[in-house]
């Protein structure tokens, strides 16, 4: 017995689901949890609120900067290695944020968080989708919905509660034990997969795409509130647009591009990516503007307005329970098109005079938005990758996340432009501009319904597939632990 080493065996698929969910919950929560604490942070450091806003700007810009290179890094160095490295950096940066002695340190640490978060999402979904073949991905709806819907919705109320009853430092400290446990589980439970990218690193593409996304994110974030003619915003928007056009032209012509834009030529994946961008614009736009309409119509507090949209997350959770049952029966097109049409109608109802004044009507409509729009979003996310092979999965995930991130930023910017900056004051009693902005989001979702007609009719069919959890006969546990290396 003394020479027998007993180690607990963690099934790779179970480990992928647990580690992915923990990491994405941290990432999703951190995208919204800091907003209610900005006033407190500014006061503690004796800085103006405009300076404290850089805490969020640094996170979002760095997040956009990390997305273009995520797919290449995962293919080159291995998805497990890159994902756990990013998760470790995110966890350490969270601790530094909580211990930050001044605003500058906090901003730098938030930038590191954002950069790591930009790697976590596409690489983490690559790990998840490589572990499950297309016909089994419908089961993932229950996993994907938690970090993408519940955590961002929980962020504002949880941030307010922690800031009020403990301190804003705990907004970041909560990540440390979760991140540490996820890293340890990932070290022992995840499988490595090195795809091996073709050719050398696309240096030109990197220096075009990365600053383009960062500059555009900065401009979209500050343009509506600070004015598009402000030098920093105008230069960022112009330079970012030029770099983005140059990046697209280079990626199309390059032999080994940083981003495989040719993947968008695939009808299913290309349609799903475009649809993800449009629906993200509509959803993020309405979640941004409706709390402002709620305050303008009812004179509600910011916390009440934030809680008014929380039923949307509950509806999304319910949608995750039914998508895996409905998708095999109805197929992507028949499930997505009606769901988006109903969502557009619900958005339009929210813009009707008298609706925002009724709190229970708002809660019911928000729940319905989560249910029907969540059904469409999950269907697109699951079915859009059925034609993508394992070799292209990392690149496809990175590109998909870029389109969705920019779509959400554009939706918020469009709504903020319509309402003139999005600031509710005592003088802003007229809810008209806010209702107009909600109509804009309804139009975006309706456009998505038209685009969804390009989705396939049939659900993915089960192809021959060897269960990755079962090691080859006669090879035992060692075979299960062996990394999958290609290239």
C-alpha positions as a Python dict, from the first residue, in 0.01 Angstrom:
ca = {
    (1, 'X'): (0, 0, 0),
    (2, 'X'): (291, 234, 65),
    (3, 'X'): (380, 243, -303),
    (4, 'X'): (26, 300, -419),
    (5, 'X'): (-52, 659, -512),
    (6, 'X'): (-420, 740, -503),
    (7, 'X'): (-535, 1052, -683),
    (8, 'X'): (-892, 1173, -724),
    (9, 'X'): (-1002, 1155, -1087),
    (10, 'X'): (-1190, 1458, -1219),
    (11, 'X'): (-1387, 1398, -1534),
    (12, 'X'): (-1261, 1645, -1798),
    (13, 'X'): (-1607, 1758, -1903),
    (14, 'X'): (-1714, 1822, -1545),
    (15, 'X'): (-1395, 2018, -1484),
    (16, 'X'): (-1449, 2228, -1800),
    (17, 'X'): (-1803, 2319, -1699),
    (18, 'X'): (-1710, 2408, -1340),
    (19, 'X'): (-1399, 2609, -1424),
    (20, 'X'): (-1564, 2789, -1716),
    (21, 'X'): (-1870, 2883, -1509),
    (22, 'X'): (-1660, 3012, -1217),
    (23, 'X'): (-1432, 3219, -1440),
    (24, 'X'): (-1711, 3363, -1654),
    (25, 'X'): (-1920, 3448, -1347),
    (26, 'X'): (-1627, 3652, -1214),
    (27, 'X'): (-1582, 3820, -1551),
    (28, 'X'): (-1953, 3889, -1600),
    (29, 'X'): (-2000, 4022, -1248),
    (30, 'X'): (-1701, 4255, -1273),
    (31, 'X'): (-1843, 4418, -1586),
    (32, 'X'): (-2124, 4579, -1382),
    (33, 'X'): (-2053, 4545, -1009),
    (34, 'X'): (-1829, 4853, -983),
    (35, 'X'): (-2077, 5104, -1129),
    (36, 'X'): (-2271, 5175, -805),
    (37, 'X'): (-1944, 5226, -614),
    (38, 'X'): (-1785, 5491, -836),
    (39, 'X'): (-1909, 5780, -624),
    (40, 'X'): (-1769, 5615, -309),
    (41, 'X'): (-1437, 5534, -476),
    (42, 'X'): (-1401, 5893, -597),
    (43, 'X'): (-1473, 6025, -246),
    (44, 'X'): (-1231, 5785, -73),
    (45, 'X'): (-944, 5888, -300),
    (46, 'X'): (-1041, 6257, -306),
    (47, 'X'): (-1080, 6257, -683),
    (48, 'X'): (-1364, 6382, -908),
    (49, 'X'): (-1617, 6136, -1044),
    (50, 'X'): (-1483, 6186, -1396),
    (51, 'X'): (-1150, 6048, -1276),
    (52, 'X'): (-1318, 5752, -1103),
    (53, 'X'): (-1497, 5668, -1429),
    (54, 'X'): (-1159, 5566, -1570),
    (55, 'X'): (-1187, 5258, -1346),
    (56, 'X'): (-1460, 5124, -1574),
    (57, 'X'): (-1315, 5266, -1894),
    (58, 'X'): (-982, 5095, -1831),
    (59, 'X'): (-1160, 4762, -1784),
    (60, 'X'): (-1370, 4789, -2101),
    (61, 'X'): (-1092, 4917, -2327),
    (62, 'X'): (-849, 4650, -2208),
    (63, 'X'): (-1120, 4387, -2256),
    (64, 'X'): (-1156, 4490, -2620),
    (65, 'X'): (-778, 4491, -2667),
    (66, 'X'): (-747, 4132, -2547),
    (67, 'X'): (-1008, 3986, -2781),
    (68, 'X'): (-822, 3988, -3118),
    (69, 'X'): (-526, 3786, -2996),
    (70, 'X'): (-718, 3536, -2781),
    (71, 'X'): (-777, 3279, -3056),
    (72, 'X'): (-415, 3281, -3175),
    (73, 'X'): (-276, 3251, -2823),
    (74, 'X'): (-502, 2955, -2744),
    (75, 'X'): (-401, 2775, -3064),
    (76, 'X'): (-32, 2853, -3021),
    (77, 'X'): (23, 2786, -2651),
    (78, 'X'): (-276, 2566, -2566),
    (79, 'X'): (-624, 2656, -2449),
    (80, 'X'): (-570, 2519, -2099),
    (81, 'X'): (-245, 2708, -2047),
    (82, 'X'): (-379, 3040, -2180),
    (83, 'X'): (-711, 3012, -1998),
    (84, 'X'): (-556, 2930, -1660),
    (85, 'X'): (-289, 3197, -1711),
    (86, 'X'): (-556, 3459, -1781),
    (87, 'X'): (-763, 3338, -1486),
    (88, 'X'): (-461, 3362, -1256),
    (89, 'X'): (-387, 3715, -1377),
    (90, 'X'): (-753, 3812, -1329),
    (91, 'X'): (-753, 3677, -973),
    (92, 'X'): (-427, 3849, -876),
    (93, 'X'): (-545, 4175, -1033),
    (94, 'X'): (-866, 4148, -829),
    (95, 'X'): (-663, 4128, -508),
    (96, 'X'): (-454, 4429, -616),
    (97, 'X'): (-775, 4623, -691),
    (98, 'X'): (-904, 4552, -341),
    (99, 'X'): (-574, 4658, -183),
    (100, 'X'): (-518, 4961, -410),
    (101, 'X'): (-382, 5256, -207),
    (102, 'X'): (-469, 5514, -476),
    (103, 'X'): (-680, 5558, -786),
    (104, 'X'): (-391, 5513, -1029),
    (105, 'X'): (-312, 5168, -890),
    (106, 'X'): (-679, 5074, -908),
    (107, 'X'): (-704, 5184, -1272),
    (108, 'X'): (-394, 4986, -1374),
    (109, 'X'): (-517, 4676, -1192),
    (110, 'X'): (-859, 4711, -1358),
    (111, 'X'): (-686, 4729, -1696),
    (112, 'X'): (-509, 4400, -1618),
    (113, 'X'): (-845, 4253, -1519),
    (114, 'X'): (-996, 4366, -1848),
    (115, 'X'): (-709, 4230, -2056),
    (116, 'X'): (-733, 3893, -1881),
    (117, 'X'): (-1111, 3900, -1920),
    (118, 'X'): (-1073, 3959, -2293),
    (119, 'X'): (-879, 3632, -2313),
    (120, 'X'): (-1103, 3437, -2075),
    (121, 'X'): (-1428, 3454, -2268),
    (122, 'X'): (-1328, 3327, -2615),
    (123, 'X'): (-1066, 3080, -2486),
    (124, 'X'): (-1305, 2952, -2219),
    (125, 'X'): (-1583, 2897, -2473),
    (126, 'X'): (-1333, 2723, -2699),
    (127, 'X'): (-1253, 2481, -2415),
    (128, 'X'): (-1623, 2425, -2358),
    (129, 'X'): (-1722, 2375, -2722),
    (130, 'X'): (-1428, 2144, -2792),
    (131, 'X'): (-1536, 1925, -2501),
    (132, 'X'): (-1890, 1888, -2640),
    (133, 'X'): (-1972, 1802, -3004),
    (134, 'X'): (-2243, 2002, -3187),
    (135, 'X'): (-2531, 1768, -3106),
    (136, 'X'): (-2452, 1783, -2734),
    (137, 'X'): (-2408, 2161, -2707),
    (138, 'X'): (-2779, 2214, -2648),
    (139, 'X'): (-2710, 2091, -2295),
    (140, 'X'): (-2477, 2388, -2246),
    (141, 'X'): (-2763, 2641, -2241),
    (142, 'X'): (-2791, 2598, -1864),
    (143, 'X'): (-2418, 2667, -1831),
    (144, 'X'): (-2387, 2960, -2072),
    (145, 'X'): (-2678, 3156, -1927),
    (146, 'X'): (-2536, 3195, -1574),
    (147, 'X'): (-2233, 3413, -1655),
    (148, 'X'): (-2389, 3588, -1955),
    (149, 'X'): (-2721, 3687, -1795),
    (150, 'X'): (-2747, 3631, -1422),
    (151, 'X'): (-2411, 3768, -1313),
    (152, 'X'): (-2424, 4102, -1503),
    (153, 'X'): (-2778, 4152, -1372),
    (154, 'X'): (-2667, 4078, -1016),
    (155, 'X'): (-2375, 4319, -1044),
    (156, 'X'): (-2543, 4654, -965),
    (157, 'X'): (-2752, 4543, -665),
    (158, 'X'): (-2469, 4332, -523),
    (159, 'X'): (-2223, 4616, -576),
    (160, 'X'): (-2451, 4856, -393),
    (161, 'X'): (-2504, 4619, -101),
    (162, 'X'): (-2133, 4540, -57),
    (163, 'X'): (-2035, 4906, -83),
    (164, 'X'): (-2300, 5015, 166),
    (165, 'X'): (-2259, 4740, 428),
    (166, 'X'): (-1889, 4648, 393),
    (167, 'X'): (-1673, 4857, 159),
    (168, 'X'): (-1600, 4890, -211),
    (169, 'X'): (-1282, 4684, -159),
    (170, 'X'): (-1499, 4371, -127),
    (171, 'X'): (-1622, 4417, -483),
    (172, 'X'): (-1283, 4276, -582),
    (173, 'X'): (-1196, 4055, -286),
    (174, 'X'): (-1491, 3823, -363),
    (175, 'X'): (-1307, 3710, -677),
    (176, 'X'): (-998, 3585, -495),
    (177, 'X'): (-1127, 3260, -335),
    (178, 'X'): (-1341, 3175, -640),
    (179, 'X'): (-1056, 3237, -883),
    (180, 'X'): (-807, 3044, -672),
    (181, 'X'): (-1036, 2740, -646),
    (182, 'X'): (-1106, 2750, -1022),
    (183, 'X'): (-735, 2762, -1107),
    (184, 'X'): (-657, 2465, -882),
    (185, 'X'): (-944, 2263, -1029),
    (186, 'X'): (-836, 2357, -1380),
    (187, 'X'): (-477, 2250, -1325),
    (188, 'X'): (-586, 1897, -1236),
    (189, 'X'): (-906, 1862, -1436),
    (190, 'X'): (-867, 2036, -1772),
    (191, 'X'): (-714, 1878, -2080),
    (192, 'X'): (-464, 2063, -2292),
    (193, 'X'): (-527, 2121, -2661),
    (194, 'X'): (-261, 2281, -2880),
    (195, 'X'): (-397, 2334, -3229),
    (196, 'X'): (-77, 2483, -3370),
    (197, 'X'): (-148, 2797, -3578),
    (198, 'X'): (-26, 2798, -3935),
    (199, 'X'): (263, 3028, -4014),
    (200, 'X'): (408, 3310, -3808),
    (201, 'X'): (227, 3550, -3580),
    (202, 'X'): (44, 3821, -3777),
    (203, 'X'): (229, 4121, -3636),
    (204, 'X'): (75, 4368, -3880),
    (205, 'X'): (-275, 4245, -3805),
    (206, 'X'): (-208, 4270, -3432),
    (207, 'X'): (-94, 4633, -3451),
    (208, 'X'): (-396, 4721, -3663),
    (209, 'X'): (-681, 4529, -3496),
    (210, 'X'): (-582, 4568, -3131),
    (211, 'X'): (-561, 4950, -3110),
    (212, 'X'): (-861, 4977, -3345),
    (213, 'X'): (-1087, 4794, -3101),
    (214, 'X'): (-946, 4979, -2802),
    (215, 'X'): (-989, 5323, -2958),
    (216, 'X'): (-1340, 5250, -3084),
    (217, 'X'): (-1446, 5117, -2744),
    (218, 'X'): (-1313, 5433, -2581),
    (219, 'X'): (-1496, 5656, -2830),
    (220, 'X'): (-1824, 5466, -2802),
    (221, 'X'): (-1804, 5480, -2424),
    (222, 'X'): (-1737, 5854, -2389),
    (223, 'X'): (-1875, 6004, -2711),
    (224, 'X'): (-2243, 6027, -2614),
    (225, 'X'): (-2180, 6173, -2266),
    (226, 'X'): (-1877, 6397, -2331),
    (227, 'X'): (-1953, 6496, -2691),
    (228, 'X'): (-1827, 6349, -3016),
    (229, 'X'): (-1635, 6669, -3093),
    (230, 'X'): (-1418, 6647, -2783),
    (231, 'X'): (-1060, 6602, -2913),
    (232, 'X'): (-988, 6276, -2730),
    (233, 'X'): (-1317, 6121, -2845),
    (234, 'X'): (-1302, 6253, -3202),
    (235, 'X'): (-941, 6142, -3255),
    (236, 'X'): (-1013, 5798, -3103),
    (237, 'X'): (-1319, 5748, -3323),
    (238, 'X'): (-1146, 5861, -3642),
    (239, 'X'): (-819, 5676, -3583),
    (240, 'X'): (-999, 5364, -3461),
    (241, 'X'): (-1220, 5358, -3771),
    (242, 'X'): (-922, 5398, -4006),
    (243, 'X'): (-728, 5123, -3827),
    (244, 'X'): (-1033, 4894, -3833),
    (245, 'X'): (-1075, 4932, -4209),
    (246, 'X'): (-703, 4872, -4259),
    (247, 'X'): (-720, 4567, -4029),
    (248, 'X'): (-1009, 4417, -4226),
    (249, 'X'): (-832, 4468, -4560),
    (250, 'X'): (-514, 4315, -4421),
    (251, 'X'): (-691, 4016, -4262),
    (252, 'X'): (-868, 3931, -4587),
    (253, 'X'): (-544, 3934, -4787),
    (254, 'X'): (-303, 3783, -4534),
    (255, 'X'): (-205, 3416, -4569),
    (256, 'X'): (-203, 3359, -4193),
    (257, 'X'): (-424, 3635, -4048),
    (258, 'X'): (-462, 3709, -3680),
    (259, 'X'): (-840, 3693, -3728),
    (260, 'X'): (-981, 3451, -3986),
    (261, 'X'): (-1245, 3683, -4130),
    (262, 'X'): (-1304, 3426, -4404),
    (263, 'X'): (-1496, 3223, -4146),
    (264, 'X'): (-1774, 3481, -4177),
    (265, 'X'): (-1833, 3355, -4531),
    (266, 'X'): (-1981, 3040, -4381),
    (267, 'X'): (-2358, 3093, -4399),
    (268, 'X'): (-2445, 2952, -4058),
    (269, 'X'): (-2153, 3097, -3862),
    (270, 'X'): (-2157, 3430, -4047),
    (271, 'X'): (-2531, 3473, -3995),
    (272, 'X'): (-2501, 3377, -3627),
    (273, 'X'): (-2217, 3624, -3570),
    (274, 'X'): (-2401, 3913, -3735),
    (275, 'X'): (-2717, 3823, -3546),
    (276, 'X'): (-2523, 3812, -3218),
    (277, 'X'): (-2400, 4166, -3282),
    (278, 'X'): (-2746, 4303, -3359),
    (279, 'X'): (-2920, 4131, -3065),
    (280, 'X'): (-2642, 4242, -2830),
    (281, 'X'): (-2697, 4600, -2950),
    (282, 'X'): (-3069, 4575, -2879),
    (283, 'X'): (-3037, 4403, -2541),
    (284, 'X'): (-2752, 4614, -2404),
    (285, 'X'): (-2923, 4926, -2536),
    (286, 'X'): (-3253, 4857, -2361),
    (287, 'X'): (-3082, 4751, -2036),
    (288, 'X'): (-2895, 5083, -2048),
    (289, 'X'): (-3179, 5317, -2139),
    (290, 'X'): (-3484, 5167, -1969),
    (291, 'X'): (-3364, 5231, -1611),
    (292, 'X'): (-3324, 5595, -1716),
    (293, 'X'): (-3679, 5599, -1855),
    (294, 'X'): (-3800, 5438, -1533),
    (295, 'X'): (-3644, 5716, -1330),
    (296, 'X'): (-3772, 5989, -1562),
    (297, 'X'): (-4128, 5854, -1553),
    (298, 'X'): (-4156, 5755, -1187),
    (299, 'X'): (-3885, 5953, -1014),
    (300, 'X'): (-3748, 5620, -889),
    (301, 'X'): (-3409, 5582, -728),
    (302, 'X'): (-3112, 5438, -916),
    (303, 'X'): (-3132, 5118, -708),
    (304, 'X'): (-3504, 5077, -781),
    (305, 'X'): (-3435, 5133, -1149),
    (306, 'X'): (-3160, 4873, -1146),
    (307, 'X'): (-3385, 4621, -973),
    (308, 'X'): (-3662, 4690, -1226),
    (309, 'X'): (-3464, 4511, -1500),
    (310, 'X'): (-3361, 4217, -1282),
    (311, 'X'): (-3663, 4001, -1386),
    (312, 'X'): (-3499, 3991, -1730),
    (313, 'X'): (-3228, 3768, -1581),
    (314, 'X'): (-3494, 3539, -1430),
    (315, 'X'): (-3654, 3503, -1773),
    (316, 'X'): (-3317, 3419, -1923),
    (317, 'X'): (-3262, 3151, -1662),
    (318, 'X'): (-3597, 2995, -1755),
    (319, 'X'): (-3509, 3015, -2124),
    (320, 'X'): (-3194, 2814, -2055),
    (321, 'X'): (-3414, 2532, -1924),
    (322, 'X'): (-3622, 2501, -2242),
    (323, 'X'): (-3383, 2573, -2530),
    (324, 'X'): (-3223, 2229, -2520),
    (325, 'X'): (-3572, 2073, -2549),
    (326, 'X'): (-3710, 2304, -2818),
    (327, 'X'): (-3408, 2333, -3048),
    (328, 'X'): (-3403, 1966, -3162),
    (329, 'X'): (-3776, 1981, -3240),
    (330, 'X'): (-3808, 2321, -3405),
    (331, 'X'): (-3462, 2393, -3544),
    (332, 'X'): (-3265, 2722, -3520),
    (333, 'X'): (-3469, 2929, -3769),
    (334, 'X'): (-3817, 2841, -3643),
    (335, 'X'): (-3710, 2895, -3282),
    (336, 'X'): (-3521, 3222, -3334),
    (337, 'X'): (-3737, 3423, -3574),
    (338, 'X'): (-4062, 3417, -3370),
    (339, 'X'): (-3870, 3476, -3047),
    (340, 'X'): (-3707, 3789, -3189),
    (341, 'X'): (-4037, 3917, -3327),
    (342, 'X'): (-4202, 3878, -2986),
    (343, 'X'): (-3899, 4044, -2822),
    (344, 'X'): (-3926, 4341, -3060),
    (345, 'X'): (-4296, 4374, -2976),
    (346, 'X'): (-4218, 4368, -2603),
    (347, 'X'): (-3948, 4633, -2648),
    (348, 'X'): (-4199, 4851, -2833),
    (349, 'X'): (-4454, 4800, -2554),
    (350, 'X'): (-4201, 4929, -2301),
    (351, 'X'): (-4181, 5251, -2502),
    (352, 'X'): (-4557, 5308, -2488),
    (353, 'X'): (-4678, 5597, -2266),
    (354, 'X'): (-4808, 5476, -1933),
    (355, 'X'): (-4623, 5143, -1931),
    (356, 'X'): (-4311, 5255, -1745),
    (357, 'X'): (-4533, 5412, -1478),
    (358, 'X'): (-4665, 5069, -1377),
    (359, 'X'): (-4399, 4882, -1179),
    (360, 'X'): (-4560, 4538, -1217),
    (361, 'X'): (-4606, 4583, -1591),
    (362, 'X'): (-4236, 4665, -1615),
    (363, 'X'): (-4138, 4355, -1418),
    (364, 'X'): (-4359, 4131, -1630),
    (365, 'X'): (-4231, 4271, -1959),
    (366, 'X'): (-3871, 4247, -1845),
    (367, 'X'): (-3926, 3883, -1753),
    (368, 'X'): (-4076, 3823, -2098),
    (369, 'X'): (-3778, 3992, -2264),
    (370, 'X'): (-3543, 3757, -2083),
    (371, 'X'): (-3753, 3455, -2178),
    (372, 'X'): (-3797, 3518, -2552),
    (373, 'X'): (-3477, 3708, -2628),
    (374, 'X'): (-3279, 3463, -2416),
    (375, 'X'): (-3422, 3176, -2619),
    (376, 'X'): (-3307, 3343, -2941),
    (377, 'X'): (-2962, 3438, -2811),
    (378, 'X'): (-2889, 3091, -2674),
    (379, 'X'): (-3012, 2925, -2993),
    (380, 'X'): (-2782, 3143, -3203),
    (381, 'X'): (-2486, 3086, -2973),
    (382, 'X'): (-2527, 2709, -2975),
    (383, 'X'): (-2624, 2646, -3338),
    (384, 'X'): (-2388, 2902, -3494),
    (385, 'X'): (-2083, 2684, -3442),
    (386, 'X'): (-2214, 2354, -3579),
    (387, 'X'): (-2022, 2400, -3904),
    (388, 'X'): (-1697, 2507, -3733),
    (389, 'X'): (-1437, 2235, -3696),
    (390, 'X'): (-1206, 2195, -3394),
    (391, 'X'): (-912, 2350, -3583),
    (392, 'X'): (-1098, 2680, -3633),
    (393, 'X'): (-1289, 2685, -3303),
    (394, 'X'): (-1048, 2919, -3124),
    (395, 'X'): (-1048, 3173, -3407),
    (396, 'X'): (-1425, 3149, -3449),
    (397, 'X'): (-1487, 3210, -3079),
    (398, 'X'): (-1260, 3514, -3072),
    (399, 'X'): (-1425, 3666, -3378),
    (400, 'X'): (-1774, 3594, -3242),
    (401, 'X'): (-1695, 3769, -2914),
    (402, 'X'): (-1551, 4073, -3095),
    (403, 'X'): (-1868, 4115, -3302),
    (404, 'X'): (-2090, 4074, -2997),
    (405, 'X'): (-1885, 4314, -2784),
    (406, 'X'): (-1883, 4586, -3049),
    (407, 'X'): (-2255, 4531, -3108),
    (408, 'X'): (-2332, 4589, -2741),
    (409, 'X'): (-2116, 4902, -2733),
    (410, 'X'): (-2287, 5038, -3045),
    (411, 'X'): (-2631, 4974, -2897),
    (412, 'X'): (-2549, 5168, -2581),
    (413, 'X'): (-2389, 5450, -2780),
    (414, 'X'): (-2692, 5477, -3010),
    (415, 'X'): (-2932, 5500, -2716),
    (416, 'X'): (-2713, 5749, -2533),
    (417, 'X'): (-2695, 5965, -2846),
    (418, 'X'): (-3074, 5966, -2880),
    (419, 'X'): (-3130, 6073, -2518),
    (420, 'X'): (-2845, 6324, -2527),
    (421, 'X'): (-2596, 6160, -2290),
    (422, 'X'): (-2816, 5944, -2076),
    (423, 'X'): (-2806, 6148, -1755),
    (424, 'X'): (-3127, 6172, -1556),
    (425, 'X'): (-3162, 6491, -1354),
    (426, 'X'): (-3447, 6667, -1180),
    (427, 'X'): (-3495, 6879, -1491),
    (428, 'X'): (-3516, 6573, -1715),
    (429, 'X'): (-3884, 6501, -1645),
    (430, 'X'): (-3979, 6449, -2011),
    (431, 'X'): (-3951, 6074, -2083),
    (432, 'X'): (-3991, 6128, -2458),
    (433, 'X'): (-3624, 6090, -2561),
    (434, 'X'): (-3593, 5776, -2352),
    (435, 'X'): (-3898, 5622, -2517),
    (436, 'X'): (-3749, 5705, -2857),
    (437, 'X'): (-3430, 5526, -2760),
    (438, 'X'): (-3630, 5218, -2655),
    (439, 'X'): (-3796, 5226, -2998),
    (440, 'X'): (-3447, 5219, -3150),
    (441, 'X'): (-3369, 4899, -2958),
    (442, 'X'): (-3699, 4747, -3075),
    (443, 'X'): (-3597, 4821, -3434),
    (444, 'X'): (-3261, 4652, -3382),
    (445, 'X'): (-3426, 4336, -3251),
    (446, 'X'): (-3675, 4338, -3539),
    (447, 'X'): (-3381, 4364, -3780),
    (448, 'X'): (-3237, 4060, -3607),
    (449, 'X'): (-3556, 3866, -3682),
    (450, 'X'): (-3508, 3935, -4053),
    (451, 'X'): (-3143, 3830, -4036),
    (452, 'X'): (-3241, 3509, -3854),
    (453, 'X'): (-3412, 3387, -4171),
    (454, 'X'): (-3065, 3283, -4289),
    (455, 'X'): (-3028, 3034, -4004),
    (456, 'X'): (-3069, 2665, -4091),
    (457, 'X'): (-3405, 2494, -4054),
    (458, 'X'): (-3276, 2176, -3896),
    (459, 'X'): (-3100, 2128, -3563),
    (460, 'X'): (-2750, 1970, -3560),
    (461, 'X'): (-2763, 1596, -3618),
    (462, 'X'): (-2555, 1364, -3400),
    (463, 'X'): (-2238, 1267, -3593),
    (464, 'X'): (-2015, 973, -3494),
    (465, 'X'): (-1826, 1086, -3188),
    (466, 'X'): (-1592, 923, -2942),
    (467, 'X'): (-1659, 1021, -2583),
    (468, 'X'): (-1359, 1216, -2463),
    (469, 'X'): (-1425, 1105, -2107),
    (470, 'X'): (-1359, 743, -2196),
    (471, 'X'): (-990, 653, -2237),
    (472, 'X'): (-893, 414, -2516),
    (473, 'X'): (-915, 46, -2414),
    (474, 'X'): (-612, -78, -2233),
    (475, 'X'): (-460, 266, -2176),
    (476, 'X'): (-627, 351, -1844),
    (477, 'X'): (-607, 683, -1670),
    (478, 'X'): (-285, 795, -1833),
    (479, 'X'): (-457, 816, -2170),
    (480, 'X'): (-733, 1031, -2027),
    (481, 'X'): (-479, 1277, -1895),
    (482, 'X'): (-276, 1300, -2213),
    (483, 'X'): (-295, 1639, -2384),
    (484, 'X'): (-454, 1663, -2725),
    (485, 'X'): (-187, 1816, -2948),
    (486, 'X'): (-219, 1892, -3317),
    (487, 'X'): (14, 2067, -3550),
}
